[in-house]
Amino acid sequence: MNIFKPSSYIIFFIINILFYIFYDFDKVHFDKDNIFGFYPLFGFISCIALIIIAKFLGYILKRDERYYDE
């Protein structure tokens, strides 16, 4: 049973756009926060950085395939 239908995704997307349009940018603390699209871009770059860090840690923490056989 699929609870989420495509129409609910569209409604969620429209609500997010409206929140972003009507967000009060006067209460920001830094000048760069006023750039249009700063938060989506910051989130995207942060997500990419987390993926790269996870891949790097995977190579560091990887064990040999025969580690548990010994």
C-alpha positions in Angstrom: 0.0 0.0 0.0 1.6 3.2 -1.2 0.7 6.1 1.2 2.5 8.8 -0.8 1.0 9.5 -4.2 2.7 11.7 -6.9 0.2 14.5 -6.1 1.4 14.6 -2.5 5.0 15.1 -3.7 3.9 18.0 -5.9 2.0 19.6 -3.1 5.0 19.2 -0.8 7.2 20.8 -3.5 4.9 23.7 -3.9 4.6 24.3 -0.1 8.4 24.3 0.1 8.7 26.8 -2.7 6.2 29.1 -1.0 8.0 28.8 2.4 11.2 29.8 0.6 9.6 32.7 -1.2 8.0 34.2 2.0 11.0 33.5 4.2 12.1 36.5 6.2 15.6 37.1 5.0 16.1 40.2 7.2 16.8 38.1 10.3 19.9 36.5 8.8 23.2 36.8 10.6 25.6 36.8 7.6 25.6 38.6 4.3 26.0 35.4 2.3 22.7 34.1 3.7 20.9 36.7 1.6 22.0 35.2 -1.7 19.1 33.6 -3.5 19.4 29.8 -3.4 22.1 29.9 -0.7 20.4 27.3 1.6 19.6 24.7 -1.2 23.2 25.1 -2.6 24.7 24.8 0.9 22.6 21.7 1.6 23.6 20.1 -1.7 27.3 20.8 -1.1 27.1 19.5 2.4 25.4 16.3 1.2 28.2 15.8 -1.4 30.8 16.4 1.3 29.2 13.8 3.6 29.2 11.2 0.8 32.9 11.9 0.0 33.8 11.6 3.7 31.8 8.3 4.0 33.6 6.8 1.0 37.0 7.9 2.4 36.2 6.4 5.8 35.0 3.2 4.0 38.4 2.8 2.5 40.2 3.4 5.8 38.0 1.1 7.8 37.7 -1.7 5.3 38.9 -5.1 6.4 40.4 -7.9 4.3 37.9 -10.4 3.0 39.5 -13.2 5.0 39.5 -11.2 8.2 36.8 -13.2 9.9 38.0 -16.6 8.6 41.2 -16.4 10.7 
